[in-house]
Amino acid sequence: MTLAVGLDLGGTKIAGGLVSPSGSVSATASVPTPADDGPAAIITAAAQLVAAIAGHAREPVAGIGIGAAGVIDPVTGRVIAATSSLRNWAGTALGSDLQAATGLPVACDNDVRVHALGEAWLGAGEGAESMLLIAAGTGIGGAYVTGDGPTIGAHAAAGHFGHIPSPEAAGLPCTCGRTGHLEVIASGPAILQAYERAATAPTAPGAPTDGRFTYPSTTQDVVRLAAEGDATAAEAVAAGAGALGRAVAGLVNSLDPSLVVVTGGMADAGPTWWNPLHAAFDDELMDIVRDCPLRPATLGSNAALIGAAKLVFDERARS
């Protein structure tokens, strides 16, 4: 039996583990991402983590699979585009640089697509002909997975579902430079911002007269207030969840997946978020796809490690 090291490289930490061909995960570990120190430091940190994890292997390690933040071309292994959360990350030759640092073959892709691959293989989408994964957290992203794997797209940018136009977000600026995109109404930070806008409006009951507003400080606070009956919080959560549900239903109407799997921080928000999500989703579905289930992911943080390792196993199967 050969093993693979699966890595999940994000803006705050690099997580990894040994993954068997059956998908079992062991020897998990993580290190902080040296996000401000540039690509060379990030590659070094990843290589050191691989060495520590591989040191626990009692079987040969076939290679490294890595899901990384940014727009990743899985064919060339390069980072095509990235946000400022990782300094100078765009243009990094992730695959070849990590291979040179470790001496192991490297397969890489975008972190969300790798997460989706894990859920499709052994998680909520196991056995399905096709799966649409939606990641709702700090941003909105996702992937469409079929028997051939995640859809990559002509520019390796498939899955940027947060940049679907959303009527509820009309006029709100998006990080991509446009306005009115789904991410600025449905992401976790967007829900917090929506609550702040409503709660501090001059017409809001009890609105501060000096313009200051310090509570709540997190989206989790807003969700909790909504669950406790705060009408302003409930409206902010429902608006974000509803916008997402309608957008996801539009994707289902277009792509006709076997099921939709939802992951990310908002997936843990409970009925206050899930109920309006389901309601909006159900309202927008065409009759012919009405039986498409919408369900939470099941693999948790291991999904990305399992999906990343599967990149290695699939590459070996093709060779």
FIPA-126773 format. One record per atom (N, C-alpha, C): x, y, z. Coordinates in steps of 0.05 Angstrom, whole numbers, padded with zeros to 5 digits, always signed. Example, Ala and Ser with C-alpha at 12.3 -4.5 7.8 and 13.67 -1.06 7.14 Angstrom:
<nodes>
+00264-00114+00156+00246-00090+00156+00264-00066+00156+00257-00045+00142+00273-00021+00143+00258+00001+00157
</nodes>
This chain:
<nodes>
+00017-00024+00000+00000+00000+00000+00018+00025+00000+00011+00044-00017+00025+00069-00017+00007+00091-00005+00019+00111+00007+00005+00133+00020+00010+00159+00005-00006+00179+00011-00001+00206+00001-00003+00225+00024+00012+00247+00022+00009+00269+00041-00011+00289+00029-00032+00294+00044-00052+00314+00035-00047+00340+00050-00046+00362+00036-00042+00388+00048-00065+00407+00041-00072+00424+00061-00092+00445+00057-00078+00471+00064-00072+00487+00044-00056+00511+00048-00075+00536+00047-00079+00548+00070-00096+00571+00072-00081+00596+00081-00095+00617+00085-00083+00642+00092-00072+00643+00120-00082+00626+00138-00073+00627+00166-00057+00602+00174-00063+00579+00162-00048+00555+00169-00046+00536+00146-00026+00519+00148-00023+00496+00129-00028+00471+00145-00048+00456+00138-00055+00431+00152-00048+00408+00134-00042+00385+00146-00035+00362+00130-00039+00336+00145-00037+00314+00130-00040+00288+00142-00032+00266+00122-00027+00243+00132-00023+00219+00116-00050+00207+00108-00053+00201+00082-00078+00191+00073-00073+00165+00058-00089+00144+00065-00086+00118+00052-00104+00118+00027-00100+00098+00009-00117+00096-00015-00146+00092-00009-00153+00083+00016-00181+00080+00023-00192+00106+00035-00175+00126+00039-00184+00152+00049-00181+00156+00079-00169+00137+00093-00165+00141+00122-00142+00161+00126-00145+00178+00146-00126+00200+00151-00113+00195+00178-00086+00199+00179-00071+00196+00203-00049+00216+00204-00035+00218+00226-00011+00235+00229-00017+00264+00221-00040+00274+00229-00047+00302+00221-00030+00322+00237-00024+00344+00225-00009+00365+00237-00014+00391+00222-00006+00413+00234-00009+00439+00220+00012+00458+00230+00017+00478+00213+00036+00500+00220+00024+00526+00211+00030+00548+00224+00021+00574+00214+00031+00580+00186+00015+00592+00169+00024+00600+00143+00039+00627+00145+00064+00628+00136+00079+00653+00137+00069+00671+00115+00044+00680+00117+00031+00693+00094+00045+00719+00086+00057+00733+00105+00069+00759+00098+00098+00756+00089+00109+00732+00089+00138+00728+00083+00143+00720+00054+00122+00716+00038+00126+00710+00010+00126+00681+00004+00125+00674-00022+00122+00646-00031+00144+00627-00021+00169+00636-00021+00191+00619-00014+00187+00609+00015+00179+00627+00033+00175+00619+00061+00151+00600+00063+00131+00605+00047+00108+00587+00048+00115+00559+00038+00130+00558+00017+00139+00531+00006+00156+00517+00027+00174+00532+00040+00191+00520+00060+00175+00509+00083+00155+00524+00092+00138+00515+00115+00123+00490+00106+00112+00490+00082+00097+00466+00072+00116+00442+00070+00140+00446+00061+00159+00424+00058+00167+00412+00085+00171+00430+00104+00177+00420+00131+00154+00405+00144+00130+00414+00138+00106+00399+00148+00104+00372+00135+00109+00370+00109+00109+00345+00095+00129+00326+00107+00153+00336+00112+00174+00319+00124+00166+00308+00151+00153+00324+00167+00145+00316+00194+00123+00294+00192+00104+00299+00173+00082+00280+00170+00092+00253+00158+00108+00256+00137+00118+00232+00123+00136+00215+00142+00147+00227+00162+00163+00212+00181+00148+00192+00197+00121+00194+00196+00104+00174+00210+00096+00151+00192+00103+00153+00167+00093+00133+00148+00108+00106+00151+00093+00085+00151+00104+00058+00151+00102+00045+00124+00092+00059+00105+00090+00051+00077+00101+00072+00060+00108+00066+00034+00119+00087+00016+00099+00110+00013+00110+00134+00011+00094+00158+00005+00096+00164-00024+00074+00163-00039+00074+00165-00068+00077+00194-00077+00068+00213-00061+00069+00240-00070+00053+00258-00051+00052+00283-00059+00038+00304-00043+00015+00315-00060-00008+00316-00047-00031+00330-00059-00036+00355-00043-00040+00377-00056-00044+00402-00041-00067+00418-00053-00084+00427-00036-00105+00446-00043-00097+00473-00031-00095+00493-00048-00084+00519-00039-00103+00542-00046-00101+00562-00030-00116+00587-00035-00107+00599-00061-00126+00612-00075-00119+00625-00100-00131+00610-00124-00127+00621-00147-00135+00608-00172-00111+00591-00180-00114+00564-00179-00092+00546-00184-00097+00531-00210-00077+00530-00227-00079+00514-00251-00069+00486-00244-00086+00465-00243-00077+00439-00236-00059+00425-00257-00059+00436-00281-00043+00424-00302-00014+00433-00299-00010+00460-00296+00017+00471-00294+00027+00472-00265+00008+00471-00246+00016+00474-00218+00022+00502-00210+00014+00522-00225+00020+00550-00219-00004+00564-00206+00002+00584-00190-00018+00601-00179-00023+00623-00199-00047+00623-00211-00053+00643-00232-00061+00670-00220-00076+00670-00199-00085+00694-00186-00090+00689-00157-00088+00710-00141-00093+00707-00112-00099+00734-00100-00111+00733-00076-00116+00757-00061-00091+00765-00046-00093+00787-00032-00070+00797-00017-00065+00782+00009-00082+00763+00016-00079+00748+00041-00052+00732+00041-00042+00725+00018-00016+00712+00016+00001+00730-00002+00021+00743+00010+00037+00763-00005+00052+00751-00029+00048+00764-00052+00061+00756-00077+00056+00727-00085+00033+00717-00077+00027+00689-00082+00021+00684-00112+00009+00702-00126+00003+00699-00154+00029+00696-00170+00030+00676-00187+00053+00671-00203+00071+00649-00192+00066+00640-00167+00083+00620-00155+00080+00593-00169+00103+00581-00174+00103+00554-00187+00100+00533-00164+00076+00532-00153+00071+00516-00129+00079+00487-00132+00070+00474-00154+00076+00446-00158+00106+00440-00160+00119+00454-00178+00148+00448-00182+00165+00457-00159+00158+00479-00146+00173+00489-00124+00171+00470-00100+00147+00460-00094+00144+00442-00072+00157+00415-00078+00156+00406-00103+00169+00381-00111+00200+00384-00108+00211+00407-00115+00239+00411-00112+00247+00411-00083+00230+00421-00066+00236+00424-00037+00233+00397-00023+00217+00379-00033+00212+00354-00019+00222+00329-00033+00227+00330-00059+00235+00307-00075+00212+00288-00081+00187+00297-00076+00163+00280-00081+00146+00293-00103+00133+00276-00119+00115+00287-00139+00092+00303-00125+00083+00324-00138+00063+00342-00127+00040+00345-00146+00015+00342-00136-00009+00348-00152-00024+00369-00136-00033+00390-00150-00045+00412-00135-00070+00423-00150-00087+00436-00134-00111+00449-00145-00120+00470-00124-00140+00484-00131-00153+00504-00113-00164+00489-00088-00163+00503-00065-00170+00490-00040-00200+00481-00040-00218+00498-00051-00246+00490-00050-00252+00467-00068-00239+00466-00092-00243+00443-00110-00233+00417-00097-00210+00419-00083-00200+00396-00069-00218+00387-00047-00229+00406-00032-00249+00400-00012-00273+00385-00024-00282+00395-00047-00305+00382-00060-00298+00354-00069-00273+00350-00078-00265+00324-00087-00266+00304-00064-00258+00313-00040-00259+00295-00017-00288+00288-00010-00306+00308-00010-00334+00302-00003-00347+00285-00024-00339+00288-00049-00350+00272-00071-00341+00243-00069-00316+00239-00060-00305+00212-00058-00315+00197-00034-00314+00209-00011-00320+00193+00014-00339+00208+00033-00349+00231+00025-00365+00247+00043-00395+00246+00035-00407+00270+00037-00436+00272+00032-00443+00265+00003-00424+00267-00015-00430+00261-00043-00421+00234-00052-00413+00217-00034-00403+00190-00041-00424+00175-00057-00416+00164-00079-00433+00148-00096-00451+00163-00115-00451+00190-00113-00468+00207-00131-00455+00210-00158-00471+00211-00178-00461+00215-00206-00448+00243-00209-00459+00262-00195-00448+00290-00196-00456+00304-00170-00440+00324-00163-00444+00338-00138-00436+00367-00142-00453+00385-00132-00447+00414-00131-00440+00420-00102-00416+00429-00097-00408+00438-00070-00409+00468-00068-00420+00478-00046-00421+00506-00041-00407+00511-00014-00387+00528-00015-00372+00535+00009-00380+00563+00018-00393+00565+00041-00403+00591+00050-00390+00598+00077-00372+00617+00076-00357+00625+00100-00348+00653+00097-00321+00657+00099-00310+00683+00095-00317+00694+00067-00318+00676+00048-00327+00683+00021-00348+00662+00012-00355+00663-00013-00373+00643-00025-00358+00631-00049-00355+00605-00048-00342+00590-00070-00355+00563-00074-00342+00547-00090-00353+00520-00093-00340+00505-00116-00353+00483-00123-00342+00467-00145-00364+00448-00155-00362+00441-00180-00381+00422-00192-00364+00397-00199-00371+00374-00187-00355+00350-00189-00371+00329-00204-00359+00316-00224-00371+00294-00238-00351+00270-00236-00357+00249-00250-00339+00226-00250-00311+00233-00260-00308+00254-00275-00282+00263-00285-00268+00281-00266-00280+00287-00243-00268+00305-00223-00280+00332-00224-00269+00351-00209-00280+00378-00209-00277+00392-00236-00297+00408-00244-00295+00424-00267-00274+00446-00262-00255+00449-00280-00234+00469-00276-00239+00495-00290-00249+00494-00315-00255+00518-00330-00232+00526-00348-00237+00542-00368-00217+00550-00388-00195+00566-00375-00200+00580-00353-00180+00597-00340-00174+00587-00312-00181+00562-00307-00177+00549-00280-00193+00564-00258-00213+00579-00266-00228+00596-00247-00256+00585-00240-00263+00561-00249-00289+00551-00244-00294+00549-00214-00318+00556-00205-00325+00554-00177-00327+00580-00163-00323+00602-00176-00325+00629-00163-00354+00637-00162-00370+00621-00147-00399+00626-00146-00406+00651-00131-00387+00661-00115-00392+00685-00100-00394+00710-00118-00387+00707-00143-00388+00730-00161-00411+00728-00181-00431+00711-00174-00456+00712-00189-00471+00738-00181-00482+00752-00200-00497+00776-00193-00521+00768-00175-00526+00785-00155-00548+00779-00136-00564+00805-00133-00590+00804-00138-00606+00829-00135-00605+00840-00107-00603+00823-00087-00602+00832-00059-00576+00848-00053-00556+00845-00069-00530+00858-00065-00527+00883-00083-00548+00891-00096-00546+00913-00115-00532+00938-00102-00511+00948-00116-00497+00972-00107-00475+00967-00087-00474+00943-00075-00453+00938-00055-00427+00930-00069-00405+00942-00061-00379+00937-00075-00369+00909-00068-00358+00895-00088-00346+00869-00084-00316+00870-00085-00302+00851-00073-00273+00851-00073-00261+00848-00100-00277+00838-00120-00267+00834-00147-00266+00861-00163-00277+00882-00151-00278+00908-00165-00305+00914-00177-00323+00895-00177-00350+00899-00188-00369+00905-00164-00395+00908-00170-00415+00911-00149-00437+00891-00153-00451+00887-00130-00476+00871-00132-00472+00841-00134-00450+00830-00124-00445+00802-00126-00455+00787-00101-00460+00761-00104-00471+00745-00083-00455+00746-00057-00428+00746-00060-00411+00745-00036-00415+00768-00017-00423+00791-00027-00425+00814-00010-00452+00816+00004-00469+00796+00001-00494+00794+00016-00496+00768+00031-00482+00746+00021-00487+00719+00032-00464+00708+00048-00440+00720+00046-00417+00709+00062-00421+00716+00091-00405+00704+00108-00406+00710+00137-00401+00739+00143-00379+00751+00133-00374+00779+00138-00396+00797+00127-00408+00789+00104-00429+00805+00092-00454+00806+00110-00460+00783+00123-00483+00782+00142-00478+00800+00166-00454+00800+00176-00447+00818+00198-00450+00847+00189-00440+00854+00166-00441+00881+00155-00470+00890+00150-00487+00871+00141-00515+00877+00137-00529+00884+00163-00522+00869+00184-00534+00875+00210-00525+00902+00220-00499+00908+00216-00489+00934+00225-00502+00957+00211-00506+00953+00184-00519+00975+00169-00548+00979+00179-00562+00958+00184-00590+00960+00193-00592+00970+00222-00575+00960+00239-00576+00967+00267-00567+00995+00273-00550+01006+00257-00540+01034+00261-00554+01054+00244-00574+01046+00228-00589+01066+00212-00604+01084+00231-00607+01110+00224-00621+01129+00241-00648+01120+00249-00661+01104+00232-00689+01096+00238-00690+01071+00255-00667+01058+00260-00667+01033+00276-00673+01039+00305-00690+01022+00318-00696+01026+00346-00670+01025+00362-00665+01044+00379-00642+01044+00396-00615+01049+00381-00616+01059+00357-00592+01064+00342-00575+01085+00356-00549+01082+00357-00531+01101+00371-00532+01128+00356-00533+01149+00371-00534+01176+00359-00507+01187+00352-00485+01175+00363-00458+01185+00358-00444+01170+00336-00458+01152+00322-00446+01138+00299-00430+01114+00307-00425+01109+00333-00409+01086+00341-00426+01061+00344-00413+01039+00336-00427+01013+00339-00406+00992+00343-00407+00978+00365-00386+00959+00371-00396+00930+00376-00423+00926+00377-00433+00899+00383-00456+00893+00364-00457+00869+00353-00439+00846+00357-00413+00850+00340-00393+00834+00346-00368+00836+00332-00362+00814+00313-00379+00793+00313-00375+00770+00295-00401+00761+00283-00399+00747+00261-00423+00736+00249-00437+00716+00268-00421+00701+00283-00433+00683+00303-00450+00698+00323-00442+00722+00330-00459+00738+00348-00486+00745+00335-00485+00752+00309-00510+00758+00295-00528+00734+00294-00516+00711+00287-00532+00686+00286-00545+00680+00313-00529+00684+00335-00540+00679+00362-00563+00698+00368-00559+00724+00362-00580+00743+00366-00605+00736+00351-00601+00727+00326-00624+00719+00310-00639+00696+00323-00624+00677+00332-00637+00654+00345-00651+00661+00371-00642+00683+00384-00655+00693+00408-00678+00711+00403-00684+00717+00377-00708+00732+00371-00703+00761+00362-00678+00769+00359-00672+00796+00350-00680+00798+00321-00699+00816+00315-00711+00817+00288-00691+00828+00268-00674+00847+00276-00654+00858+00257-00634+00837+00250-00625+00821+00269-00606+00800+00264-00618+00778+00247-00643+00771+00253-00657+00750+00238-00660+00759+00209-00665+00784+00204-00668+00794+00177-00642+00793+00161-00620+00800+00175-00594+00799+00162-00586+00770+00155-00590+00752+00173-00584+00724+00168-00602+00713+00146-00627+00718+00147-00646+00708+00127-00640+00720+00100-00633+00745+00099-00627+00757+00073-00603+00744+00059-00582+00739+00075-00558+00726+00064-00564+00697+00056-00577+00682+00074-00584+00655+00068-00603+00652+00044-00622+00671+00043-00641+00670+00021-00628+00676-00006-00610+00696-00006-00596+00702-00031-00579+00679-00040-00566+00665-00021-00550+00642-00028-00568+00619-00038-00591+00614-00025-00608+00593-00034-00619+00597-00062-00626+00622-00068-00636+00627-00095-00614+00623-00116-00590+00632-00110-00568+00629-00129-00561+00600-00133-00560+00585-00111-00554+00556-00114-00575+00542-00130-00600+00549-00125-00622+00537-00141-00618+00543-00171-00609+00567-00177-00604+00574-00205-00582+00557-00217-00561+00551-00201-00540+00533-00210-00551+00505-00214-00568+00496-00196-00580+00469-00200-00597+00468-00225-00613+00489-00229-00629+00490-00254-00612+00489-00279-00587+00499-00277-00570+00500-00300-00553+00475-00303-00542+00465-00281-00523+00443-00282-00535+00416-00277-00558+00415-00263-00572+00389-00258-00554+00369-00243-00542+00377-00220-00526+00358-00204-00544+00338-00190-00532+00316-00181-00547+00296-00166-00554+00306-00138-00537+00323-00127-00542+00335-00101-00525+00360-00097-00532+00375-00076-00517+00399-00068-00506+00394-00040-00481+00399-00036-00469+00396-00009-00459+00423-00001-00465+00431+00024-00458+00457+00034-00437+00454+00056-00416+00469+00054-00395+00469+00075-00387+00497+00082-00367+00501+00099-00359+00527+00107-00370+00535+00134-00361+00557+00144-00369+00566+00171-00399+00571+00174-00413+00580+00153-00441+00585+00155-00457+00560+00157-00446+00538+00148-00461+00512+00149-00465+00503+00178-00450+00515+00197-00453+00509+00225-00472+00528+00240-00486+00545+00225-00502+00566+00237-00528+00556+00248-00537+00532+00241-00561+00521+00252-00586+00529+00237-00610+00523+00248-00635+00528+00234-00640+00557+00226-00629+00575+00242-00633+00604+00236-00623+00611+00208-00603+00597+00199-00592+00601+00172-00602+00580+00152-00603+00555+00161-00611+00533+00142-00640+00536+00133-00658+00544+00151-00686+00545+00143-00691+00565+00120-00682+00590+00122-00686+00608+00099-00670+00599+00074-00647+00586+00078-00632+00576+00055-00649+00555+00041-00660+00536+00055-00677+00515+00043-00702+00527+00030-00714+00546+00044-00739+00557+00033-00734+00571+00006-00713+00587+00005-00707+00601-00020-00698+00582-00042-00682+00562-00034-00673+00542-00053-00697+00527-00065-00716+00518-00048-00739+00503-00058-00757+00520-00076-00759+00546-00069-00777+00564-00085-00767+00568-00113-00740+00567-00117-00729+00574-00143-00724+00549-00161-00726+00525-00150-00720+00502-00167-00742+00497-00188-00733+00490-00212-00752+00481-00232-00764+00454-00223-00787+00448-00232-00801+00423-00224-00784+00399-00231-00771+00399-00254-00757+00375-00263-00733+00368-00245-00722+00388-00230-00699+00382-00213-00707+00385-00183-00732+00385-00177-00741+00391-00150-00732+00370-00129-00725+00346-00139-00716+00325-00120-00687+00327-00114-00673+00348-00123-00644+00351-00117-00641+00358-00087-00627+00340-00071-00624+00346-00043-00603+00367-00037-00607+00381-00016-00588+00402-00006-00581+00393+00022-00555+00386+00027-00547+00375+00052-00520+00385+00061-00514+00383+00087-00488+00392+00097-00466+00372+00090-00441+00382+00088-00418+00366+00085-00414+00348+00110-00398+00326+00107-00395+00308+00129-00366+00303+00138-00347+00310+00122-00319+00304+00128-00304+00324+00144-00316+00348+00148-00303+00368+00163-00276+00376+00151-00256+00382+00169-00230+00391+00159-00215+00370+00144-00222+00345+00147-00208+00324+00133-00215+00323+00103-00237+00337+00095-00245+00336+00067-00223+00345+00048-00210+00367+00055-00189+00378+00038-00165+00359+00037-00158+00347+00060-00135+00329+00060-00141+00304+00043-00165+00293+00046-00173+00270+00030-00174+00276+00001-00186+00299-00006-00188+00307-00034-00161+00312-00046-00143+00325-00031-00116+00330-00041-00101+00305-00046-00103+00285-00028-00090+00260-00032-00101+00245-00056-00127+00248-00060-00139+00235-00084-00127+00245-00110-00119+00270-00110-00105+00280-00134-00080+00262-00140-00066+00254-00119-00043+00237-00123-00050+00209-00132-00070+00198-00119-00079+00171-00126-00090+00170-00155-00105+00190-00162-00115+00191-00190-00093+00194-00210-00073+00210-00204-00051+00214-00222-00035+00188-00226-00032+00173-00204-00018+00147-00206-00035+00127-00222-00061+00129-00219-00078+00110-00234-00077+00115-00264-00073+00141-00271-00072+00148-00300-00045+00141-00312-00024+00139-00296+00003+00135-00306+00010+00106-00310
</nodes>
